Amino acid sequence: MTSTLPAFEKLRPNPHWVKLPLFDRKGWRMMAFGDVVENVNETERAPVEAGIERFIGLEHLEPGSLQIREWGVVADGTTFTRRCRPGQVLFGKRRA
C-alpha cells in the first residue's frame, strides 16, 4: 500500500525558470562523488519498534523527480534496513 501527500499533487513547473541564465561552467572541475557527499550507513533492524511508519524503496523514486511522492507502509511488511532522515539526499542504486 502506498500513500501520497495531497500538497504534492498541486505542484506545477515554475514558468520563470526558463528565464534563468545557464550555469557558467568555466572553472568547474571534475570531482569524485565521495568528495562532495558522505555515505551514511545508519541501519534500523526493527522499524516498528523504533516508531517508523513509512519506508522509501527504489520503486518509490521517480526518475527525473526530486520529490518523494509515495512510500510504503512498514506495517504492511518490509525488509528495509537503511534509515534516512530529513535533509539527506537519497541515492538509489541497484545490483545487476
FIKOLZA-1660 file (N, C-alpha, C; in steps of 0.1 Angstrom, whole numbers, plus 5000, padded with zeros to 4 digits):
% residues 96
   i   px   py   pz ch aa at
   1 5008 4988 5000  A  M  N
   1 5000 5000 5000  A  M CA
   1 5009 5012 5000  A  M  C
   2 5006 5022 4992  A  T  N
   2 5013 5035 4992  A  T CA
   2 5004 5046 4995  A  T  C
   3 5010 5057 5000  A  S  N
   3 5003 5069 5003  A  S CA
   3 5009 5080 4995  A  S  C
   4 5002 5091 4993  A  T  N
   4 5007 5103 4987  A  T CA
   4 5003 5115 4995  A  T  C
   5 5011 5125 4994  A  L  N
   5 5008 5138 5001  A  L CA
   5 4999 5146 4992  A  L  C
   6 4988 5151 4996  A  P  N
   6 4979 5159 4988  A  P CA
   6 4986 5171 4983  A  P  C
   7 4995 5178 4990  A  A  N
   7 5001 5190 4986  A  A CA
   7 5009 5188 4974  A  A  C
   8 5016 5177 4972  A  F  N
   8 5024 5174 4960  A  F CA
   8 5016 5173 4948  A  F  C
   9 5004 5169 4948  A  E  N
   9 4995 5169 4937  A  E CA
   9 4993 5182 4930  A  E  C
  10 4994 5193 4938  A  K  N
  10 4992 5206 4934  A  K CA
  10 5005 5213 4928  A  K  C
  11 5016 5206 4929  A  L  N
  11 5029 5212 4924  A  L CA
  11 5028 5213 4908  A  L  C
  12 5033 5224 4903  A  R  N
  12 5034 5227 4889  A  R CA
  12 5047 5233 4886  A  R  C
  13 5052 5231 4874  A  P  N
  13 5065 5237 4870  A  P CA
  13 5065 5252 4871  A  P  C
  14 5076 5258 4874  A  N  N
  14 5077 5273 4876  A  N CA
  14 5080 5279 4862  A  N  C
  15 5071 5286 4856  A  P  N
  15 5074 5292 4842  A  P CA
  15 5086 5302 4842  A  P  C
  16 5089 5307 4854  A  H  N
  16 5100 5317 4855  A  H CA
  16 5114 5311 4854  A  H  C
  17 5115 5298 4856  A  W  N
  17 5128 5291 4855  A  W CA
  17 5134 5292 4841  A  W  C
  18 5125 5293 4831  A  V  N
  18 5130 5294 4817  A  V CA
  18 5139 5307 4815  A  V  C
  19 5136 5317 4823  A  K  N
  19 5143 5330 4821  A  K CA
  19 5157 5330 4829  A  K  C
  20 5159 5320 4837  A  L  N
  20 5172 5319 4845  A  L CA
  20 5184 5317 4835  A  L  C
  21 5195 5324 4838  A  P  N
  21 5207 5321 4829  A  P CA
  21 5212 5307 4831  A  P  C
  22 5219 5302 4821  A  L  N
  22 5225 5289 4822  A  L CA
  22 5238 5291 4831  A  L  C
  23 5242 5280 4837  A  F  N
  23 5254 5280 4845  A  F CA
  23 5266 5283 4837  A  F  C
  24 5274 5291 4842  A  D  N
  24 5287 5294 4836  A  D CA
  24 5297 5283 4842  A  D  C
  25 5300 5274 4834  A  R  N
  25 5308 5262 4839  A  R CA
  25 5323 5264 4837  A  R  C
  26 5327 5276 4833  A  K  N
  26 5342 5278 4832  A  K CA
  26 5348 5277 4846  A  K  C
  27 5358 5270 4847  A  G  N
  27 5365 5269 4860  A  G CA
  27 5360 5257 4869  A  G  C
  28 5349 5250 4864  A  W  N
  28 5345 5239 4871  A  W CA
  28 5355 5227 4869  A  W  C
  29 5356 5218 4878  A  R  N
  29 5365 5207 4877  A  R CA
  29 5358 5194 4881  A  R  C
  30 5362 5183 4875  A  M  N
  30 5356 5170 4879  A  M CA
  30 5360 5166 4893  A  M  C
  31 5351 5160 4900  A  M  N
  31 5354 5156 4914  A  M CA
  31 5348 5142 4916  A  M  C
  32 5354 5135 4925  A  A  N
  32 5348 5121 4928  A  A CA
  32 5335 5124 4936  A  A  C
  33 5325 5115 4934  A  F  N
  33 5313 5116 4941  A  F CA
  33 5315 5116 4956  A  F  C
  34 5324 5108 4961  A  G  N
  34 5326 5108 4975  A  G CA
  34 5333 5120 4981  A  G  C
  35 5338 5129 4972  A  D  N
  35 5344 5141 4977  A  D CA
  35 5333 5152 4980  A  D  C
  36 5321 5150 4975  A  V  N
  36 5311 5160 4978  A  V CA
  36 5299 5155 4986  A  V  C
  37 5299 5142 4988  A  V  N
  37 5288 5136 4996  A  V CA
  37 5294 5126 5006  A  V  C
  38 5286 5123 5017  A  E  N
  38 5291 5113 5027  A  E CA
  38 5281 5102 5027  A  E  C
  39 5285 5090 5026  A  N  N
  39 5276 5078 5026  A  N CA
  39 5273 5075 5041  A  N  C
  40 5261 5078 5045  A  V  N
  40 5257 5075 5059  A  V CA
  40 5250 5061 5059  A  V  C
  41 5256 5052 5066  A  N  N
  41 5251 5038 5067  A  N CA
  41 5244 5036 5080  A  N  C
  42 5234 5044 5083  A  E  N
  42 5226 5041 5096  A  E CA
  42 5216 5031 5093  A  E  C
  43 5216 5020 5101  A  T  N
  43 5206 5009 5099  A  T CA
  43 5196 5009 5110  A  T  C
  44 5185 5003 5107  A  E  N
  44 5174 5001 5117  A  E CA
  44 5168 4987 5114  A  E  C
  45 5171 4978 5122  A  R  N
  45 5166 4964 5120  A  R CA
  45 5152 4962 5125  A  R  C
  46 5147 4970 5134  A  A  N
  46 5134 4968 5140  A  A CA
  46 5126 4981 5138  A  A  C
  47 5121 4984 5126  A  P  N
  47 5115 4997 5123  A  P CA
  47 5102 5000 5131  A  P  C
  48 5094 4989 5133  A  V  N
  48 5081 4991 5141  A  V CA
  48 5084 4995 5155  A  V  C
  49 5094 4988 5161  A  E  N
  49 5098 4991 5175  A  E CA
  49 5104 5005 5176  A  E  C
  50 5110 5010 5165  A  A  N
  50 5116 5023 5165  A  A CA
  50 5106 5034 5162  A  A  C
  51 5094 5031 5160  A  G  N
  51 5083 5041 5157  A  G CA
  51 5083 5045 5142  A  G  C
  52 5090 5038 5134  A  I  N
  52 5090 5042 5119  A  I CA
  52 5077 5037 5113  A  I  C
  53 5070 5045 5106  A  E  N
  53 5057 5041 5100  A  E CA
  53 5058 5039 5085  A  E  C
  54 5068 5046 5078  A  R  N
  54 5069 5046 5063  A  R CA
  54 5083 5042 5059  A  R  C
  55 5084 5037 5047  A  F  N
  55 5097 5034 5041  A  F CA
  55 5097 5038 5026  A  F  C
  56 5109 5041 5021  A  I  N
  56 5110 5045 5007  A  I CA
  56 5118 5034 5000  A  I  C
  57 5113 5028 4990  A  G  N
  57 5120 5018 4982  A  G CA
  57 5124 5024 4969  A  G  C
  58 5132 5017 4961  A  L  N
  58 5136 5022 4948  A  L CA
  58 5123 5024 4939  A  L  C
  59 5113 5016 4941  A  E  N
  59 5101 5017 4933  A  E CA
  59 5093 5030 4936  A  E  C
  60 5097 5037 4947  A  H  N
  60 5090 5049 4951  A  H CA
  60 5097 5062 4945  A  H  C
  61 5109 5060 4940  A  L  N
  61 5117 5071 4934  A  L CA
  61 5114 5072 4920  A  L  C
  62 5109 5084 4916  A  E  N
  62 5105 5086 4902  A  E CA
  62 5117 5092 4894  A  E  C
  63 5121 5086 4883  A  P  N
  63 5132 5092 4875  A  P CA
  63 5129 5107 4871  A  P  C
  64 5139 5115 4873  A  G  N
  64 5137 5129 4869  A  G CA
  64 5130 5138 4879  A  G  C
  65 5126 5132 4891  A  S  N
  65 5119 5140 4901  A  S CA
  65 5127 5141 4914  A  S  C
  66 5127 5153 4920  A  L  N
  66 5134 5155 4932  A  L CA
  66 5126 5153 4944  A  L  C
  67 5113 5150 4942  A  Q  N
  67 5104 5149 4953  A  Q CA
  67 5100 5134 4955  A  Q  C
  68 5098 5131 4968  A  I  N
  68 5093 5117 4971  A  I CA
  68 5078 5119 4973  A  I  C
  69 5070 5113 4964  A  R  N
  69 5056 5115 4964  A  R CA
  69 5048 5103 4969  A  R  C
  70 5055 5092 4970  A  E  N
  70 5048 5080 4976  A  E CA
  70 5059 5072 4984  A  E  C
  71 5053 5063 4992  A  W  N
  71 5062 5054 5000  A  W CA
  71 5054 5042 5004  A  W  C
  72 5060 5033 5011  A  G  N
  72 5054 5021 5016  A  G CA
  72 5051 5022 5031  A  G  C
  73 5042 5014 5036  A  V  N
  73 5039 5014 5050  A  V CA
  73 5046 5002 5057  A  V  C
  74 5053 5005 5067  A  V  N
  74 5061 4995 5074  A  V CA
  74 5052 4984 5079  A  V  C
  75 5040 4987 5084  A  A  N
  75 5031 4977 5090  A  A CA
  75 5027 4967 5080  A  A  C
  76 5027 4970 5067  A  D  N
  76 5024 4961 5056  A  D CA
  76 5035 4951 5053  A  D  C
  77 5046 4953 5059  A  G  N
  77 5058 4944 5058  A  G CA
  77 5069 4950 5049  A  G  C
  78 5081 4949 5054  A  T  N
  78 5092 4954 5046  A  T CA
  78 5105 4947 5051  A  T  C
  79 5115 4947 5043  A  T  N
  79 5128 4942 5048  A  T CA
  79 5139 4952 5048  A  T  C
  80 5135 4965 5048  A  F  N
  80 5144 4976 5047  A  F CA
  80 5153 4976 5060  A  F  C
  81 5165 4981 5058  A  T  N
  81 5175 4982 5069  A  T CA
  81 5181 4996 5070  A  T  C
  82 5181 5004 5059  A  R  N
  82 5188 5017 5059  A  R CA
  82 5178 5027 5064  A  R  C
  83 5183 5037 5071  A  R  N
  83 5174 5047 5077  A  R CA
  83 5179 5061 5070  A  R  C
  84 5169 5069 5067  A  C  N
  84 5173 5082 5062  A  C CA
  84 5165 5092 5070  A  C  C
  85 5171 5104 5070  A  R  N
  85 5165 5115 5079  A  R CA
  85 5162 5127 5070  A  R  C
  86 5154 5136 5074  A  P  N
  86 5151 5148 5067  A  P CA
  86 5164 5156 5063  A  P  C
  87 5165 5161 5051  A  G  N
  87 5176 5168 5047  A  G CA
  87 5187 5160 5040  A  G  C
  88 5186 5147 5041  A  Q  N
  88 5196 5138 5034  A  Q CA
  88 5192 5137 5020  A  Q  C
  89 5202 5134 5011  A  V  N
  89 5200 5131 4997  A  V CA
  89 5200 5116 4995  A  V  C
  90 5190 5111 4989  A  L  N
  90 5189 5097 4986  A  L CA
  90 5195 5094 4973  A  L  C
  91 5203 5084 4972  A  F  N
  91 5210 5079 4960  A  F CA
  91 5206 5065 4958  A  F  C
  92 5197 5062 4948  A  G  N
  92 5193 5049 4945  A  G CA
  92 5202 5041 4937  A  G  C
  93 5205 5029 4941  A  K  N
  93 5214 5021 4933  A  K CA
  93 5209 5006 4933  A  K  C
  94 5212 4999 4923  A  R  N
  94 5207 4985 4922  A  R CA
  94 5219 4977 4918  A  R  C
  95 5218 4965 4923  A  R  N
  95 5228 4955 4919  A  R CA
  95 5224 4948 4906  A  R  C
  96 5233 4946 4897  A  A  N
  96 5229 4939 4884  A  A CA
  96 5226 4925 4886  A  A  C
% end
